[in-house]
C-alpha cells in the first residue's frame, strides 16, 4: 500500500508512518455508521490514521469525537491528521490500549465504531512486521472489545463494526452475552459473482429484527455499482 497522503474531498490523511494505510474497509465503515442530529459523542476504537473519525466529523455535528490508538507511530500520525483537518476542535486521540482506556475512562458515547485487528491466531504471522502486528487480534480480542463497548455505549447508542465475513457468527454470539444485538448487517462483496468478504454490523442494546442487506462494490474493474458510489461519493475525489 502507498505511503503517499490520501486526499479526500474535505480532508487529507497522512499515512507514511502508520502500519495500516487507508483502505476500503475503513472508508466503508466511516461512510456507513449511523449518525443523526442526536449523535453528540463518538468513540473510534483503533483509530490508525484517523480516517474513520475524520469521515464521521464530516458527516455530523458531534461535539466530541475521540480516537484510541496504541501504536506510537500511528498515534502521532492520527493526531497530525486531526489537527490539520477542518474539525480539529472536535477531534482528540488517546495514546493507549482499549483495555487501559476502559479501566481509566467513565465517559459514554452515542456512537462507537471499530475496524478492529482481525487475525485470531499467530499462525503464518510475522509480528515484527508492523502491518501484521496491527491486524493481530490478540492485541484486542472480541471479548475485551465488547466489554468496553458495553461500558461506554449509551442506552440508545449504536456500535458499528466491520469484520471478515467468517468472523460474523462468532462475534454476534459473543455480543449477545454483552446485551448487544444486531439491528443491521450488510454483507460486502467485491463483485456480484464473488463470495462475501466483509460484514458491516450495527448493534445496540435493544433486540429487534435484523435487517440483512448486500453491498457489491464493483461491476467490473474500476466500474463501481451505484450502491457503492452513493455510499462513498461524499469522500472519494473521483466519485
N, C-alpha and C positions, 0 to 999 in steps of 0.2 A: 504493500500500500504506500501511496505517496506521502512524503513528509511536507509537501507544499501546503500553504494556507488554503483552506476550503472556504470559498466565497459563497455565501447565501445572499438572498435578496436584501436582507436588512441587517446582516451581521457577518463577521468573518471569524473562522475558527483556526487558530494557530495549532499545529499538531506535530511539530518536528521532534518533540521530546516524549509525548505520551505514547505508551505502548499500543493502545487501542486507538486506531485512527477513525475518522468519521466514516461510518458505514450505513448501509441500508437499514439494518435493524434499529439503530438509534433514531434515525430520521423518521422511520415508520412510527415508532413509539411516541416521539415528540409531536408528531402531527396527529396521532390518533387518540391519545389520552384525553379523557373527558375534562373539559373546563367550562365554567359558567361565570356569571356575574357574582356568584357567591363563592367562588374559589379565591380565598384570601391568602392561604398559606400552602406552599408546595415544598415537598422534600424529594430530592433526586438522589437515590442511593447508588453509589458507584459512578460518580459524575464523569470520570475520564476527562475529556477535553471540555466538557460543559455543554455540549451541543443540545442535549435534550432540554436542559434548564433554559437555555437561550431560546429555543423554539417556544417553550411554554411562556416565557416572558413576552415574546412577540404576540402570542395568541390571546393573552388575558391580562387582566389588571391586578393580578395577585400582588399584594403589598410586600410579601416576603417569599423569596424562593431560595431555599437552602440546598446546597450540594454537599455530599460527603465523598471524599476521595482519599484512599490510603496511600497510594503510590506517590512519592515525593515529587517526581518529575511531572506526573500528570496533574497533581495538585497545583503546582506553580503555573502550569500552562492554563489550567482551568481558571485560576484567579486572574491571570492576564486577560483571558478571553472575556471574563465577566466585566473587568474594569474598562475594557475597550469597547464594550457594547453600548447601545443606547439606553440600556436598562440597568446600569451599574449600581444605581441606588437601591435596587430591589433584589440584587443577587449577592449571595455570600457562600463561600465554600469552607467547610471544616476539613482539616487535615487529621483524619482519624479512621480507625476501622468502624464498621457499623456496630459491632459489638460494644466498643468503647463509647460510641455515641449513644447507644441505647441505655447504657448504665448511667451516663452523665447528664442527659438532657430530659426535660419533662414537658417539652412543648407538644402541641398537637397540630396536625396538618389536614387540610381538606382534600388534598390530592397527594399521593405518594407514587412515584414512578421508579422503575428499576430495569435496566438492561444488564442483568447480572452475569458473573462468570458462570460458564455452563459445562465445564468438564467435571464429571463426577469422580473420576479416579485419576491416578497418576500414570496410568498405562499410556505408553507412547508419547509422553510429555517430556520436554526439556524445560524444567522450571527455572533454569538460568537464563532462558530467553524471555525477555520482558513481555512480549505479546501473549505467549502461552501462560506465563505466570498470571497475567491479568485476567485470563479466561478460566483459571483453575478454581473450581467450585469450593475446594476445601478452605479457601480464604473467606468465603461467605456461603455457608451451606443454606439450603432452603429452610431448615428449622430456625436458624438464627435470624434469617431474613424475615420470616413470618412472625416470629416472636416480637421483633421490633416493630413491624407494621401494626400488629395488634395493639401495641402500646401507644403508638403515635397517631393512628388514624382516628379522625373524629367520627362520631356515631353515624353521620350521614355521608362520610367521605368515600372516596374511590381510590383503589390501589390498582395501577396499571403496570403490566409487566410483559416482556417479550421473551419467549423461550423456544428452544428447539422443540419441534412437534412431539418428539418421542418422550420428552420430559413432562408433557402436559398432564397426563393421568396421575403420575406420582405427585406432582405439585398440587393438583386440585384435591387429592385425597388428604394430603398433609394440611392444606389450607383450611379444610373444614374443621380440623381439630383446633384451629385458632379462630373459629367462628367467621371465617371469610369464605364467601360464596360467589361463584362467577355469575355476573349479570350478562356479560357478552364475551364471546370468543370469536376471533377472526383467524381462520386458517390461511396462511400466506403461501402461495406458490410462485415460483419463478415464471412458469408458463403453464397454460391450461393442461398440457399433457404430462407435466411432471408431478412428482409427489409433493405432499405438503411439507414445507421446510420449517416454518415458524408458526408459533401460536401467539397472537396478541390476546391478552386476557385482562378483563376488568373485573375486580372483585370488590365486594362491600359486605357489611355486616347483616344485610337483610337477604334471606333466602327467597329467591324469585326464580321464575322460569328463565333459563339461559337462552339468549339469542345466539345462534351459531351462524356465522357468515363465512364467505370465502373471498379472498383478495388475490387476484392474479396480477403480477407486476408487468410482464411483457407479452405482447402478441408474437413478436419475433425480436431479434437482437436490436436493442435501442428503439424499438417501436412499442411504446407503452400503452397499457389499457387506459380507458377513460377513468375507471375507478381509481387507479393508482395516481394518474395525473391530478384528479380532483383532490386527492388526499394531500399531496405534497407540493402542489403548484405554488403555494404561498412562500415556499422556501427555496427550491432549486432555481437557479438563474435561467436555465434553458427550458423551463416549463411554464 
